[in-house]
Amino acid sequence: MRYFTPCLFSLSLFLVACADESSTPPVPGETQVTGDDVKQKMEEAADTAKEFTKQKRDEYSKQLDQQLEDLDQKIAELEAKGAKLKDDAKVKWNEQLEDLKAKRGKVAEKLKEFNESSAEAWEGLKKDLDIAWGNLKAAYDKTAEEVKE
């Protein structure tokens, strides 16, 4: 009994392997799928995947662009608050503000590179943009906190 199941399984595999599918007549009313049909469907699937990827890239780009615009307004508000500072505090503030603007510029450059990239390459660039955005947001939060003090 111990060898019965493996033997039965082996026999069934042997019978399946020996079956000649070309001798099986087609079922009436059933269409046959050809290699060209498969090739066409694969090409359509690839085109659909590319279009989907492009749409996702464009959505991400618009979202980040909107976040940058919002941040620009917040930076302008910080500049107005920082203008009221005096002496050493103002010098330190100006340094932080310049650092913040430089990081904002880097994110804008990465976004431009991202927008010019192919749909296939966007995923790697998205990671770089996410990191740059995180650094920019942290710099803004730090600068905004110091103006409150």
N, C-alpha and C positions, 0 to 999 in steps of 0.2 A: 504494500500500500504506500510505503514511503517513496518509492520510485515511480509510482503510477502517475501522479500529477505532473512531474517533470517530463516523463515520457510522452504523456498526452499533449502537453504544451509543445514539445519538440516536434511531434507529428503534425500538429496543427500549423506550426510555422513552416514545416516542410511542404505541406499541401498548398499553403498560400503562396510560397515562393515558386512552386512549380506551376501554378495556375497561369494560363496564357490569356491575358486580358483582351488581346486583340481578337480572339475567337468569340468573345462575348458579343452578341448582337446588341445594337443600341436599343434603348427602350423607346417605343413609339411616343412621339410628342415631346420628348426630352431633347434639348439642344446639346450638341457636343461642344465642349470648350477646347479651343485650339491654343497653341503656343502664342499665336499673334494676339488672341483675346487677352491672355495673361499679360503679355508685354504691354498692350494698350492700357489695361487697368493699372499696371504698375507705374506707367508714365503719368497717368491721371492722378494717382495717389501721390506721386512725387511732386507734381505741380501743385496739388492741393496743400501738401505739407509746406512747400516753399511759400505759398501765399499766406498760409496761416502764420508762419514764422515772421514774415514781413509785417503782417498786421500787428502781431504782438510787439515787434520791435518799434513800430510806429506809435503804438499806444504807450509804451514805456517812455519813448522820447517825449511825447506830448506831456505826459505826467511830470517828468523831470523838468521839462522846460517851464511848466506852470509853477513848480516848486521853486525854481530859481527866480522867477518873477516875484513870487511872494517874498522870498528872502531878500531880494533887492529893496523892496519896500521897507522891510524890517531893518535892513542896514541903514537906509536913509533916516529912519526914525532914531536909530542909535547915534548916527552922526549928529543929529540935532541935539540929542541929550548930552553927547560928549562935548559939544561946543561950549557947554556951561562949566566944564571942569577948568581947574586952574593949575598952574605950575607943573610940578612933577606928575601929578595925576593925568594932566593933559598930554604930556610927552608919552607916558606909558600907554594911554588910551590911543593916541595916534599910531603907535607901533602895532598895537593889537588890531586896530582897524585896517591898517595896511596889510597885515598878515591875513586877515579875514578876506579882504578884497583879492589878494593873491590866490588864496585857496578857491575863491569863487571863480576866478579866471581859469584855474586849472580844471575845474568841473566843466566850465563852458567849453574849453578846448576838447576835453574828453567827450562831451556830448556831440560836438561837431564831428569828431572822428567816428563816433558811434553812428551818427546819421549818415555818414558817407560809407559805412561798412556794408559788406554784403549781408544778406539775410542769414547766411550760414555762419558768419563770424560774430554775430551780435552777442551770443551767449557769453563768450569770454570777455568781450568789452563791457558787457553789462556788469560783470563782477567788479571790474576796475572802476566803473562809474559808481556802483554801490559803495565801494570803499571810499572813493573821493567824496561822495555826498555825505557819508557818515563823518568824515573828517571835517568837512565844511560845517555841518550842523553842530558838531561838538565845539568847534571854534566860535561859532555864532553864540551858542548857549553860554560859553565861558565869558565872552565879551559882554553879552547882555547882562549877565549876572554881576559883572564888575561895575557896570554903569549904575545898577540899582544901589550899590553900596555907597 
